Amino acid sequence: VPACSAPVARLNDGHLMPRFGFGTWLGLDKYQLPVPVDGEAVQLAVLAAIDAGYRHIDTASIYDDEDQVGRAVNQKIADGAVKREDMFITTKLWNDRHASAAVVAALQESLQRLNLTYVDLFLIHWPFATETKNIRPYADIDYLETWRGMVEAKRLGLASSIGVCNFNLTQLRRLWDSHELKPAVLQVETNLNQQQPELRQFCHSRGVQVVGYTPFGSLFPDRAAPDAPPPRADDPQLLAIADRHNKTVPQVVLRYLFELGVTPIPKSVTKSRIEQNRDIFDFSLDEFDRQQLRSYHTGHRVVDLKIFSDANHYPF
Ligand code: NDP
């Protein structure tokens, strides 16, 4: 096994998940508008990621890039570089498909765009529902109903595992108690400012794997909101930890999240960063490092959801 190879976790339904993944959401620009998804950027990034050893790829129907993810994955399978069973592909259900009878059809459409016969993981993207793809109007559909559709998708073999994103502790407990089929994964924002101590503890005690999105948080000045708490990537204490391990600050952050038991899914469309981010499996942090890294937790979140504060399942 090469030094950069990610360990795997056994999910509570018996399937395996690589403990390190690749994000494919292109994000928002400085005006808070979605970065346009052109024909190739994501496809090239996923090809570079697979070459660099990533086997876990995170997409969603709302990212509008499932087709590009699928082309890259299928190309690598056709080349003989990987087998389908080596890959772990996640996609997500958008808010306008929460009616239980709509879930399977939504996944089938995702699979068509991905050009795959199944995904490894299918997640409810948000606990609240909307009538259309837009953020309004809300639809009055309980996520417990949506879960029944997710269970059906798993039963049909269209998704090996199912889970949720952006559920808070109350919602997660309610879901847990509602159905014999439990979520295998919770995907939530996890980074230095938002280390999710309560959710991690709940998930750890129930055997639910936590996948951490936006793992770099506000580390990079060009992406950090003016009011975002420190640290930035040039923070002297972070640089000192990185120097001691002969690693970069982004690598230290990813390693810290990994050691917390979180599966980070960093996104990059830059080949050198894709490779750098992946190279965190040949060192470990010590208690001195961890104490410093723990101290940055303030609860601040990058993915600001105040626009949804009137939704019936808020806060999430
Ligand atoms: P990340 O924390 O992964 O940060 C991505 C940014 O960091 C990009 O601007 C990237 O630049 C830059 N970057 C990456 N690596 C480095 C590096 N080594 N040095 C300097 N800069 C670097 O944020 P995301 O919000 O993209 O989160 C990751 C993934 O999580 C998403 O892509 C998506 O798949 C998922 N997600 C899920 C959500 C959910 O609701 N379930 C919500 C948000 C994200 P560049 O690309 O230009 O190299």
Residues whose N, C-alpha, C, O or C-beta is under 5 A from the ligand:
A	BS01	NDP	G23 T24 W25 D58 H125 C165 Q187 Y213 T214 P215 F216 G217 P250 I265 P266 K267 S268 V269 T270 R273 Q276
